[in-house]
Amino acid sequence: MSRYVFFVSAIILIGCQQNYQLKQAYQIADEVRQEYAPDKRVALFRIDTIVDGELLKLIGETNLPEAKKTFFDKLKLAGIAFEDSLVLLPSAELNGKNFGVVNVSVCNFRSQPQHSAELSTQALLGATLRAWKKQGDFYLVQSPDDYFGWLDDGGLQLMNANELENWSNSERGVVTQDFDFAYEKADENSQKVTDLVAGDILQIIDNQSMFYKVGMPDGRTGFIKKNTIMPLADWLASRQPNADNLVATAKQMMGRPYLWGGTSGKGMDCSGFTKMAYFLNGIQLPRDASQQVNVGENVDTDTATLKNLEPGDLLFFGRKATPEKKEKITHVAMYIGDGKIIHASDRVKIESLIRGDSSFVEYRLASFVRSKRILGEIGKKGVVRVADLRYYQPSKKLSD
């Protein structure tokens, strides 16, 4: 009887030890995720399951080599034996084509690899993406502002580092008109090749009188009117992000429809609108309102007078922090002066934060949380110039 009791006790002890290590491994995984990928929208460290056995089997994926190394080092330090099944992206199945360049005027990122999934964000023609893996007809990609999403294979042209280098070192131009087209011939009456929106990037191949011959990432060519496009270097040099230009750009988008996940002239959500207004003036903001609130300089704001606000400031709305709940940002707008904001809500429109004005909205004022100043903080506090981003300028060497 005593031998039997000892045998059962040993099994229980081993089982308890395994359960403890399993719990410890999950805890370590969460610590690493909090350190390296606290925002899953822009960094990937996912442990799907940890299978218990003689060795813990770690199943998941990450695009962060340092996070994987740290995770394994901590497991070893804790004395946990494990089998490495954690996939480090990019996937070998991409055969080195770890980049993509957007191939349509506006491409749609989905939250899942299917067309029926939620639209999470967009990217413009000519934008460079990181490609991480393929599932079916979709690629897991990352936009220039590091936002993850699933893009169908018609929306991008895959490239390896050398192909991307050739694209980046070619003469490129930026579409400056709100909407236009590239044509099959240097003739507006000829067949359209693609539609175009402001911010699209194309290769400039040849100068032909009133038109440029242009190239797209997949090799298609077309012709666009010269007043539609500006050479990339000239465009970058001409951006003057000041209050007047920001307000003017924002007002040019008046009436555009609200589109959840939209970041283009075809439709935009609230943060897509502020992001586009700043981008067209040479500043890249993070994608979402809850990310944009973390850049720039805080502005003390008295909602009764609004006296500290300046045109171009970003105003954030939602729920203020309380002892019981964290702050929650759900909306963003741009201040344009005289107590008014411009934002995407149903459509791009102007509203007032001053009671008594005809466009005053009580709910908007009541849900105000805080404001941030972007102008004056360029190059610091998370405010990035487009001209400083590697994919918007020629590069002698682009590595994976």
Summary of the structure (lengths in Angstrom):
residues: 400
radius of gyration: 25.2
end to end distance: 63.9
largest distance: 100.1
contacts: 1294
relative contact order: 0.09
helix: 26%
strand: 35%
